């Protein structure tokens, strides 16, 4: 009986009937494709949404006690860009499902598995890097990442080992989790059999792809998907938390070339009128003008420009900061020309360096140093001095190839560069390279041995006060102020030794920060105190001590210095002579896709992403300040695009 039953069930005819009864109708296979595509899109949205609370928890120190409502609002508002990114991530599955309507096969699921693996790794890597860098940069990931990855060792120098391990674990868990979910729940949904109505199914699937395009575009409104669309709060951290880092990175990469087409706030005539009122129509005073303010004893002093890494005005007592951190600068400020209202043009070294040495405004979405073909067209202090017989050299204790610095300095007129590889290996004790005490000693010995018949320009970029603030000096409890105090002690020792050299009487030393630093911790990331920095002129070439409280930028060094040396500065179109009464007093700075404008009426800070004012203090005069700032930014990008 048993054998008879088995024989009946295995009969070819019965087996065929059973197989057919379990085959879904071919009409259903089209529905299954649609279900597959929708499920893929939704799963990606959910996997990307997970990033929001993780990002907020990781950066909880910056969150100012976010409530549950804040978390939910961030997830809800951020869903727009999550859907855009999900739309892009679903393009390949859509194409495979479309092709499978006509060409059935089993290889599609293998292709999907491989695709999901690659995308999971890529998305997880972007998120893990973004989460870590936000604590340092205070903005979501953009193309700046690739700029710094040109020198990976230096890019990693600011990241503690413990944090690197945490990020590696975060990357691994997130990548594996995404891959497992997609492989377990999405890949099996893919049908391997063609539909009955192939032509109708193809048309339907193409129409479904149109809906997918709507998600990619960011909706049906005239404005396409952009970072500013997810902004919803006065709390900038919540706005940043809602941004999808994959979208932020890709969007920034698409904005790198058509510079002259960006930030077109005004018609050309209106832009020109506003710009001319700030910088464009200035009649420079002639050297014979009796009203000219003369700060120097001689017209051709030796010049030493010391660019101080991350020196915020908030830790320099001489300009209103903490008086306990920089006793040497506080002391020396009484001997020289102190600029108390100096503001950095940017928040990064590569942009601040160009502002100082080339008098060129910093860009909020890129860095001209990334483009040697453009940066080499800039005027520079070194080039101007080279025309009157100066030699120029550069000293930096770190990797000179970092952020294109070597090519930049050579094209800016420097004939000699000394960097970390020129020091013994035993001297490269910090993550970034050589500590400031050793580079200051090297600089002193070099200057001491120079012949006195040729004027020179030396530029020195310090590095010990760079994150992670690891210095051989332990006088203050907090890492950042302690690192600044260390460099300050090096400055004091160096200047005191320089005073004993014969060259001192013919030398002008200019100390100026490359950018500020978010200290104390509660400081506004885009507020003016974040960009307030010190500038001090010292040396025997100075006539007498002076305090200058004019609103000024790093870019103003070029015109002010060259004017004091009786040299032309008309090529420095964004630099103003601080002692020329024809120029209005103002300061302009940029942060990630935003800018601030300061003058005697107050400060206005504008975010281009959300197209709104972040700060207007006071409200009166805010509109005019905003218009002036926009005119400067538009002029800058027009000039950048034309170089």
C-alpha positions as CSV (number, residue, x, y, z in Angstrom):
1,X,0.0,0.0,0.0
2,X,2.8,2.4,0.9
3,X,4.7,1.7,-2.2
4,X,1.6,2.1,-4.3
5,X,1.1,5.5,-2.7
6,X,4.6,6.6,-3.4
7,X,4.4,5.4,-7.0
8,X,1.2,7.5,-7.5
9,X,2.8,10.7,-6.2
10,X,5.9,10.3,-8.3
11,X,4.1,9.7,-11.5
12,X,5.3,12.2,-14.1
13,X,1.8,13.4,-14.9
14,X,0.9,14.0,-11.2
15,X,4.2,15.7,-10.5
16,X,3.6,18.0,-13.4
17,X,0.2,18.9,-12.1
18,X,1.6,19.6,-8.6
19,X,4.3,21.8,-10.1
20,X,1.8,23.8,-12.1
21,X,-0.4,24.3,-9.1
22,X,2.4,25.9,-7.1
23,X,3.5,28.2,-10.0
24,X,2.1,31.7,-9.4
25,X,0.2,33.3,-12.3
26,X,2.4,35.3,-14.6
27,X,0.2,38.4,-13.9
28,X,1.2,38.0,-10.2
29,X,4.9,38.1,-11.2
30,X,4.5,41.7,-12.4
31,X,2.9,42.6,-9.0
32,X,5.8,40.9,-7.3
33,X,8.3,43.1,-9.2
34,X,6.4,46.2,-8.0
35,X,6.4,44.9,-4.5
36,X,10.1,44.2,-4.7
37,X,10.9,47.7,-5.9
38,X,8.7,49.4,-3.2
39,X,10.1,47.2,-0.5
40,X,13.7,48.0,-1.6
41,X,13.0,51.8,-1.5
42,X,11.3,51.6,1.9
43,X,14.0,49.5,3.4
44,X,16.6,51.9,2.3
45,X,14.7,54.8,3.7
46,X,14.5,53.1,7.1
47,X,18.1,52.1,7.0
48,X,19.1,55.7,6.4
49,X,16.7,57.0,9.0
50,X,18.6,55.0,11.6
51,X,21.5,57.4,11.1
52,X,19.7,60.4,12.6
53,X,19.4,59.2,16.3
54,X,22.8,57.6,16.1
55,X,24.3,60.8,14.9
56,X,22.6,62.8,17.7
57,X,23.6,60.4,20.4
58,X,27.2,60.3,19.3
59,X,27.4,64.1,19.3
60,X,25.3,64.5,22.4
61,X,27.7,67.0,23.8
62,X,26.7,69.4,21.1
63,X,23.0,68.6,21.3
64,X,22.1,70.7,24.4
65,X,19.8,68.0,25.8
66,X,17.6,67.1,22.9
67,X,14.1,65.9,23.7
68,X,12.3,63.0,22.2
69,X,10.3,65.4,20.1
70,X,13.6,66.8,18.7
71,X,14.7,63.3,17.7
72,X,11.3,62.6,16.0
73,X,11.4,66.0,14.2
74,X,14.9,65.3,12.9
75,X,13.9,61.9,11.5
76,X,10.7,63.3,10.0
77,X,12.3,66.4,8.3
78,X,15.4,64.4,7.3
79,X,13.2,61.8,5.5
80,X,13.1,64.1,2.4
81,X,16.8,63.6,1.7
82,X,16.7,60.0,2.9
83,X,14.1,59.3,0.2
84,X,16.2,61.1,-2.4
85,X,19.2,59.0,-1.6
86,X,17.0,55.9,-1.4
87,X,15.8,56.7,-4.9
88,X,19.3,56.8,-6.2
89,X,20.1,53.5,-4.4
90,X,17.1,51.9,-6.0
91,X,18.0,52.7,-9.6
92,X,20.1,49.5,-10.1
93,X,17.4,47.2,-8.6
94,X,14.8,49.0,-10.8
95,X,16.9,48.4,-13.9
96,X,17.5,44.7,-13.1
97,X,13.7,44.2,-12.5
98,X,12.9,46.0,-15.7
99,X,15.4,43.9,-17.8
100,X,14.1,40.7,-16.1
101,X,10.7,41.2,-17.6
102,X,12.2,40.2,-21.0
103,X,15.3,38.2,-20.0
104,X,14.6,35.8,-17.1
105,X,17.5,34.2,-15.2
106,X,18.8,33.3,-11.8
107,X,21.8,35.6,-12.0
108,X,19.8,38.7,-11.0
109,X,19.7,37.7,-7.4
110,X,23.5,37.2,-7.3
111,X,23.9,40.6,-9.0
112,X,21.6,42.2,-6.4
113,X,23.5,40.6,-3.5
114,X,26.8,42.0,-4.8
115,X,25.3,45.4,-5.4
116,X,23.8,45.6,-1.9
117,X,27.1,44.6,-0.4
118,X,29.0,47.4,-2.1
119,X,26.3,50.0,-1.3
120,X,26.2,48.9,2.3
121,X,29.9,49.3,2.7
122,X,29.9,52.7,0.9
123,X,26.9,54.1,2.9
124,X,28.3,52.9,6.2
125,X,31.8,54.3,5.4
126,X,30.4,57.7,4.6
127,X,28.3,57.7,7.8
128,X,31.1,56.6,10.1
129,X,33.5,59.2,8.8
130,X,30.8,61.9,8.9
131,X,29.8,61.2,12.5
132,X,33.5,61.4,13.6
133,X,34.3,64.6,11.7
134,X,31.3,66.6,12.7
135,X,32.7,67.0,16.2
136,X,35.7,68.8,14.7
137,X,34.2,70.5,11.6
138,X,30.7,71.3,12.8
139,X,29.2,70.6,9.4
140,X,28.1,67.5,7.6
141,X,30.4,65.7,5.2
142,X,31.3,67.4,1.9
143,X,34.0,67.4,-0.8
144,X,36.5,68.8,1.8
145,X,37.0,65.1,2.7
146,X,38.7,64.3,-0.6
147,X,40.9,67.3,-0.3
148,X,42.3,66.2,3.0
149,X,42.5,62.5,2.0
150,X,45.2,63.5,-0.5
151,X,47.4,63.1,2.5
152,X,45.8,60.3,4.6
153,X,48.4,60.3,7.4
154,X,47.8,63.9,8.1
155,X,44.1,63.5,7.8
156,X,44.2,60.9,10.5
157,X,46.5,62.9,12.8
158,X,43.6,64.6,14.5
159,X,41.7,61.4,15.3
160,X,42.6,59.7,18.6
161,X,43.2,55.9,18.4
162,X,40.2,55.2,20.6
163,X,37.9,57.2,18.4
164,X,39.2,55.4,15.3
165,X,38.4,52.0,16.8
166,X,34.9,53.2,17.7
167,X,34.3,54.4,14.2
168,X,35.7,51.2,12.7
169,X,33.2,49.2,14.9
170,X,30.4,51.5,13.9
171,X,31.2,51.1,10.3
172,X,31.4,47.3,10.6
173,X,28.1,46.9,12.5
174,X,26.2,49.3,10.3
175,X,27.5,47.8,7.0
176,X,26.9,44.2,8.1
177,X,23.4,45.1,9.4
178,X,22.4,46.8,6.2
179,X,23.8,44.0,4.0
180,X,22.1,41.2,6.1
181,X,18.7,42.9,6.0
182,X,18.8,43.6,2.3
183,X,20.0,40.0,1.5
184,X,17.6,38.4,3.9
185,X,14.4,40.3,3.1
186,X,14.8,42.0,-0.3
187,X,16.8,39.7,-2.5
188,X,14.3,36.8,-2.1
189,X,11.5,39.1,-3.4
190,X,13.1,39.4,-6.8
191,X,11.2,37.2,-9.4
192,X,13.2,35.2,-11.8
193,X,10.3,34.5,-14.2
194,X,9.1,36.8,-17.0
195,X,5.5,38.2,-16.9
196,X,2.8,37.3,-19.4
197,X,2.2,40.8,-20.5
198,X,5.7,42.0,-21.1
199,X,4.9,45.2,-23.1
200,X,2.3,46.3,-20.6
201,X,4.5,45.4,-17.7
202,X,7.4,47.3,-19.2
203,X,5.3,50.5,-19.6
204,X,4.0,50.1,-16.0
205,X,7.5,49.7,-14.6
206,X,8.8,52.7,-16.5
207,X,6.0,54.8,-15.1
208,X,6.9,53.5,-11.6
209,X,10.4,54.6,-12.4
210,X,9.0,58.1,-12.9
211,X,7.6,58.1,-9.4
212,X,11.1,57.1,-8.3
213,X,12.5,60.1,-10.1
214,X,10.1,62.3,-8.1
215,X,11.7,61.0,-4.9
216,X,15.2,61.6,-6.3
217,X,14.2,65.1,-7.4
218,X,12.8,65.9,-3.9
219,X,9.2,66.4,-4.8
220,X,7.1,68.2,-7.5
221,X,7.9,71.8,-6.4
222,X,10.1,74.0,-8.5
223,X,12.9,73.6,-5.9
224,X,14.9,70.4,-6.3
225,X,16.3,68.4,-3.4
226,X,18.9,70.4,-1.5
227,X,20.4,70.4,2.0
228,X,18.4,73.5,3.0
229,X,15.1,71.6,2.5
230,X,15.5,69.7,5.7
231,X,16.2,72.7,7.9
232,X,13.4,73.3,10.4
233,X,14.8,74.7,13.6
234,X,16.6,77.7,15.0
235,X,18.9,75.1,16.6
236,X,21.6,74.5,13.9
237,X,22.6,71.2,15.4
238,X,19.1,69.8,14.8
239,X,19.2,71.1,11.2
240,X,22.6,69.5,10.6
241,X,21.3,66.2,12.2
242,X,18.5,66.0,9.6
243,X,21.0,66.1,6.7
244,X,21.8,62.9,4.9
245,X,25.6,62.7,4.7
246,X,25.6,60.8,1.4
247,X,23.5,63.6,-0.2
248,X,25.6,66.3,1.4
249,X,28.8,64.7,0.0
250,X,27.5,64.2,-3.5
251,X,25.8,67.6,-3.7
252,X,29.0,69.4,-2.7
253,X,30.9,67.5,-5.5
254,X,28.5,68.8,-8.1
255,X,29.1,72.5,-7.0
256,X,32.9,72.5,-7.5
257,X,33.3,73.8,-11.1
258,X,30.6,76.3,-12.2
259,X,31.7,78.8,-9.6
260,X,30.6,81.9,-11.5
261,X,27.1,80.5,-11.7
262,X,26.8,80.2,-7.9
263,X,25.5,82.8,-5.5
264,X,24.0,85.1,-8.2
265,X,22.0,87.2,-5.7
266,X,21.8,90.4,-7.7
267,X,21.8,91.6,-11.3
268,X,25.3,92.7,-12.3
269,X,24.7,96.5,-12.0
270,X,23.4,96.1,-8.4
271,X,26.2,93.8,-7.4
272,X,28.8,96.2,-8.8
273,X,27.3,99.1,-7.0
274,X,27.3,97.3,-3.7
275,X,30.8,95.9,-4.2
276,X,32.2,99.3,-5.3
277,X,30.9,100.8,-2.1
278,X,33.0,98.3,-0.1
279,X,36.2,97.7,-2.1
280,X,35.8,98.6,-5.8
281,X,36.1,102.4,-6.0
282,X,38.9,103.4,-3.7
283,X,41.4,106.2,-4.6
284,X,44.6,105.1,-2.7
285,X,46.4,107.9,-0.9
286,X,49.7,108.9,-2.5
287,X,52.9,108.3,-0.6
288,X,53.4,112.1,-0.4
289,X,50.0,112.6,1.3
290,X,50.7,114.2,4.7
291,X,47.7,112.5,6.2
292,X,49.2,109.1,5.6
293,X,49.7,107.1,8.8
294,X,53.2,105.6,8.9
295,X,53.8,102.7,11.2
296,X,57.4,101.7,10.1
297,X,60.8,103.2,10.5
298,X,61.9,101.8,7.1
299,X,60.3,100.9,3.8
300,X,62.1,97.6,3.2
301,X,62.3,95.7,6.4
302,X,62.9,92.0,6.6
303,X,59.5,90.3,7.1
304,X,58.6,87.3,9.2
305,X,54.9,86.2,9.0
306,X,54.1,83.7,11.7
307,X,50.7,82.0,11.1
308,X,49.4,80.7,14.4
309,X,47.5,77.5,14.1
310,X,43.9,77.7,15.6
311,X,44.7,80.8,17.8
312,X,41.3,82.1,18.8
313,X,41.0,85.6,20.2
314,X,39.0,84.0,23.1
315,X,42.3,82.7,24.6
316,X,44.4,85.8,24.0
317,X,44.0,88.3,26.8
318,X,45.4,91.2,24.8
319,X,42.4,91.2,22.5
320,X,39.8,90.5,25.2
321,X,40.2,86.7,25.7
322,X,41.3,84.6,28.7
323,X,44.3,86.5,30.1
324,X,45.8,83.4,31.7
325,X,46.5,81.4,28.5
326,X,48.9,83.7,26.5
327,X,51.1,85.7,29.0
328,X,53.8,86.1,26.4
329,X,51.5,87.6,23.7
330,X,49.9,89.7,26.3
331,X,53.3,91.1,27.3
332,X,54.5,91.6,23.7
333,X,51.3,93.3,22.7
334,X,52.4,96.4,24.6
335,X,55.5,96.6,22.5
336,X,54.0,96.5,19.0
337,X,51.0,97.2,16.8
338,X,48.0,95.3,18.1
339,X,44.9,94.8,16.0
340,X,42.0,94.1,18.4
341,X,39.1,93.6,15.9
342,X,40.7,91.2,13.5
343,X,38.6,88.4,12.1
344,X,39.5,85.2,10.2
345,X,38.0,84.8,6.8
346,X,37.4,81.1,7.3
347,X,37.5,78.1,9.6
348,X,40.3,76.0,7.9
349,X,44.0,76.4,7.5
350,X,44.1,76.1,3.7
351,X,41.6,78.9,3.3
352,X,43.0,81.1,6.0
353,X,46.5,80.8,4.6
354,X,45.3,82.0,1.2
355,X,43.4,84.9,2.8
356,X,46.6,86.0,4.7
357,X,49.2,85.6,2.0
358,X,47.1,86.3,-1.1
359,X,44.5,88.7,0.2
360,X,41.8,86.5,-1.3
361,X,38.5,85.9,0.4
362,X,37.8,82.4,1.7
363,X,35.1,80.4,-0.1
364,X,32.3,78.7,1.8
365,X,31.9,75.7,-0.5
366,X,35.4,75.0,-1.7
367,X,39.0,76.0,-1.4
368,X,41.0,77.7,-4.2
369,X,44.1,75.9,-2.9
370,X,42.6,72.7,-4.4
371,X,42.9,74.2,-7.8
372,X,46.6,74.9,-8.7
373,X,45.5,76.3,-12.1
374,X,43.5,79.0,-10.3
375,X,45.6,79.6,-7.2
376,X,48.7,80.3,-9.2
377,X,46.9,83.2,-10.8
378,X,46.4,84.9,-7.4
379,X,48.6,87.9,-6.4
380,X,50.6,87.3,-3.3
381,X,52.7,89.2,-0.8
382,X,55.7,87.0,-1.8
383,X,55.3,87.9,-5.5
384,X,55.0,91.6,-4.8
385,X,58.1,91.6,-2.6
386,X,60.0,89.4,-5.1
387,X,59.6,92.2,-7.6
388,X,61.6,94.5,-5.4
389,X,64.4,92.1,-4.6
390,X,63.1,90.0,-1.7
391,X,63.7,86.3,-1.3
392,X,60.9,84.2,0.2
393,X,61.0,81.0,2.2
394,X,58.4,78.8,4.0
395,X,58.7,76.8,7.2
396,X,56.2,74.2,8.3
397,X,56.8,71.3,10.7
398,X,54.2,69.1,9.1
399,X,53.7,67.4,5.7
400,X,54.0,70.1,3.1
401,X,52.1,68.0,0.6
402,X,49.0,68.2,2.8
403,X,46.2,70.1,1.1
404,X,48.4,71.0,-1.9
405,X,50.5,73.3,0.2
406,X,53.8,72.6,-1.6
407,X,52.5,73.5,-5.1
408,X,50.6,76.4,-3.7
409,X,53.7,78.0,-1.9
410,X,55.9,77.6,-4.9
411,X,53.3,79.2,-7.2
412,X,52.9,82.0,-4.7
413,X,56.5,83.1,-5.0
414,X,58.4,81.0,-2.4
415,X,61.7,79.6,-3.5
416,X,62.5,77.5,-0.5
417,X,60.3,75.3,1.7
418,X,61.4,73.5,4.9
419,X,59.0,70.8,6.2
420,X,58.9,67.7,8.4
421,X,61.2,65.6,6.3
422,X,63.9,68.2,6.7
423,X,64.0,67.4,10.4
424,X,65.4,64.3,12.1
425,X,62.9,61.5,12.6
426,X,63.4,61.9,16.4
427,X,62.1,65.4,16.2
428,X,58.8,64.4,14.6
429,X,57.2,63.7,17.9
430,X,53.6,64.8,17.4
431,X,50.9,63.3,15.2
432,X,51.3,66.3,12.8
433,X,55.0,66.5,12.8
434,X,57.6,68.6,14.6
435,X,56.6,70.5,17.8
436,X,56.7,74.3,17.7
437,X,59.6,74.6,20.1
438,X,61.9,72.8,17.7
439,X,60.7,74.6,14.6
440,X,61.0,78.0,16.4
441,X,64.6,77.0,17.3
442,X,65.3,76.0,13.7
443,X,63.9,79.4,12.5
444,X,66.0,81.3,14.9
445,X,69.2,79.5,13.9
446,X,68.4,80.0,10.2
447,X,67.7,83.8,10.6
448,X,70.9,84.2,12.7
449,X,73.0,82.8,9.9
450,X,71.5,84.8,7.1
451,X,73.6,87.4,5.2
452,X,72.4,91.0,5.7
453,X,72.6,92.3,2.2
454,X,69.3,90.8,0.8
455,X,65.9,91.6,2.3
456,X,63.8,88.5,3.0
457,X,60.3,87.3,3.7
458,X,59.9,84.2,5.9
459,X,56.6,82.6,6.5
460,X,56.2,80.1,9.4
461,X,53.0,78.0,10.0
462,X,52.9,76.6,13.5
463,X,51.1,73.3,14.3
464,X,51.3,72.3,18.0
465,X,47.9,74.0,18.7
466,X,46.2,71.8,16.1
467,X,44.0,68.9,17.2
468,X,44.6,66.6,19.0
469,X,46.6,69.2,21.0
470,X,49.3,66.8,22.1
471,X,52.2,69.0,23.3
472,X,55.2,68.5,25.7
473,X,53.7,71.1,28.1
474,X,51.2,70.6,30.9
475,X,50.4,73.9,32.5
476,X,46.6,74.0,31.9
477,X,44.0,71.3,32.4
478,X,42.1,71.7,29.1
479,X,43.8,70.4,26.0
480,X,43.2,73.3,23.6
481,X,44.2,76.2,25.9
482,X,47.2,74.2,27.1
483,X,48.4,73.7,23.5
484,X,48.0,77.5,22.8
485,X,49.9,78.2,26.0
486,X,52.7,76.0,24.8
487,X,53.0,77.8,21.5
488,X,52.7,81.1,23.3
489,X,55.7,80.2,25.5
490,X,57.7,79.3,22.3
491,X,56.8,82.7,20.8
492,X,58.0,84.6,23.9
493,X,61.3,82.7,23.9
494,X,61.8,83.2,20.2
495,X,61.1,86.9,20.2
496,X,63.3,87.5,23.2
497,X,66.2,85.8,21.5
498,X,65.5,87.7,18.2
499,X,65.9,91.0,20.0
500,X,69.5,90.2,20.7
501,X,70.3,89.8,17.0
502,X,71.5,92.7,14.9
503,X,68.8,91.9,12.3
504,X,66.1,92.7,14.8
505,X,66.3,96.5,14.1
506,X,65.4,95.9,10.5
507,X,62.8,93.2,11.0
508,X,59.0,93.3,11.1
509,X,57.4,90.2,12.7
510,X,53.7,89.7,12.0
511,X,51.8,87.2,14.2
512,X,48.4,86.3,12.9
513,X,46.1,83.2,13.3
514,X,45.0,81.1,10.4
515,X,41.6,80.7,12.0
516,X,39.8,80.6,15.3
517,X,38.6,77.6,17.3
518,X,35.2,76.8,19.0
519,X,36.4,77.6,22.5
520,X,34.8,77.8,25.0
521,X,32.5,74.9,24.2
522,X,29.3,77.0,24.3
523,X,30.4,79.4,21.6
524,X,28.2,79.8,18.5
525,X,29.9,77.9,15.6
526,X,28.9,80.6,13.1
527,X,29.0,83.6,15.5
528,X,31.6,86.4,15.2
529,X,33.5,85.3,18.4
530,X,34.3,82.0,16.6
531,X,36.2,84.0,14.0
532,X,37.8,86.6,16.2
533,X,41.6,86.2,16.1
534,X,44.7,88.2,17.2
535,X,47.1,90.1,14.9
536,X,50.3,91.7,16.3
537,X,53.2,93.4,14.6
538,X,56.5,93.4,16.4
539,X,60.1,94.2,15.6
540,X,62.7,97.0,15.4
541,X,61.1,98.2,12.2
542,X,58.1,99.6,14.1
543,X,58.1,103.3,15.1
544,X,56.0,103.0,18.2
545,X,53.3,100.8,19.9
546,X,49.8,101.4,18.6
547,X,46.4,99.8,19.3
548,X,44.2,99.5,16.2
549,X,40.5,98.8,16.8
550,X,39.4,99.0,13.1
551,X,37.2,96.1,11.9
552,X,39.6,94.0,9.8
553,X,40.1,90.7,8.0
554,X,43.1,88.5,7.3
555,X,42.7,89.5,3.7
556,X,43.5,93.1,4.7
557,X,47.1,92.2,5.6
558,X,48.3,92.4,2.0
559,X,47.1,95.9,1.2
560,X,48.0,97.3,4.6
561,X,51.5,95.9,4.6
562,X,52.3,96.8,1.0
563,X,51.0,100.3,1.5
564,X,53.3,100.7,4.5
565,X,56.2,99.6,2.3
566,X,55.2,102.1,-0.4
567,X,54.3,99.3,-2.8
568,X,51.2,99.0,-5.0
569,X,48.4,96.6,-4.0
570,X,45.7,97.2,-6.7
571,X,45.8,93.5,-7.7
572,X,44.6,92.5,-4.3
573,X,40.9,93.2,-5.1
574,X,39.6,91.9,-1.8
575,X,42.2,93.5,0.5
576,X,41.9,97.0,2.0
577,X,44.5,99.2,3.5
578,X,43.3,99.6,7.1
579,X,44.8,103.0,7.3
580,X,43.1,104.4,4.2
581,X,40.1,106.4,5.2
582,X,38.5,105.8,1.8
583,X,37.7,102.2,2.8
584,X,34.6,101.5,5.0
585,X,35.3,99.5,8.1
586,X,33.9,95.9,8.0
587,X,34.9,92.3,8.4
588,X,33.6,89.3,6.4
589,X,33.9,85.7,7.1
590,X,32.6,82.4,5.7
591,X,31.7,79.0,7.1
592,X,30.2,76.0,5.4
593,X,27.9,77.5,2.8
594,X,27.3,80.6,4.9
595,X,28.8,84.0,5.7
596,X,29.0,86.7,8.3
597,X,29.3,90.5,7.8
598,X,30.4,92.8,10.6
599,X,30.5,96.6,10.7
600,X,29.8,99.4,13.2
601,X,26.1,98.8,12.9
602,X,26.3,95.1,14.1
603,X,26.6,91.6,12.7
604,X,24.5,89.6,10.2
605,X,25.1,85.9,9.6
606,X,23.4,84.2,6.7
607,X,23.1,80.5,5.9
608,X,22.9,79.9,2.1
609,X,21.6,76.3,2.6
610,X,18.4,77.4,4.4
611,X,18.3,80.9,2.7
612,X,17.8,82.6,6.1
613,X,19.6,84.8,8.6
614,X,21.0,83.0,11.6
615,X,22.1,86.1,13.5
616,X,21.0,89.7,13.1
617,X,22.3,91.9,15.9
618,X,20.7,94.4,16.0
619,X,17.8,94.0,13.6
620,X,18.2,97.6,12.5
621,X,20.7,97.7,9.6
622,X,20.5,94.0,9.1
623,X,19.2,94.2,5.6
624,X,22.0,96.4,4.3
625,X,24.6,94.3,6.0
626,X,23.1,91.2,4.4
627,X,23.2,92.9,0.9
628,X,26.8,93.8,1.4
629,X,27.8,90.3,2.4
630,X,25.9,88.8,-0.6
631,X,27.6,91.2,-2.9
632,X,31.1,90.2,-1.7
633,X,30.2,86.5,-2.0
634,X,28.8,86.9,-5.5
635,X,31.9,88.9,-6.6
636,X,34.2,86.3,-5.1
637,X,32.6,83.5,-7.0
638,X,32.5,85.4,-10.2
639,X,36.2,86.1,-9.9
640,X,36.9,82.4,-8.9
641,X,35.0,81.2,-11.9
642,X,36.9,83.4,-14.3
643,X,40.4,82.4,-13.0
